[in-house]
Amino acid sequence: MTALLLHFTRLPAAAQAHFLELLNHYLFASPRRRSQLRRHWHLHAPTDDGGDEV
């Protein structure tokens, strides 16, 4: 979790705002919508290329 927070602090302000917007959208979503969001993220997430493990 600490690595994630450190990575967040290195993001530009616009990227931090976008991340927080997505997080809030998820937190206030219904359980069904959360499942849909997780599926969408898994389908559209960048492939693991051995880079940053955040």
Protein Blocks (a to p, Z undefined) as FASTA:
>chain_A
ZZmmmmmmmpcfklmmmmmmmmmmmmmpcfklmmmmmmmmmmmgccdehiafZZ
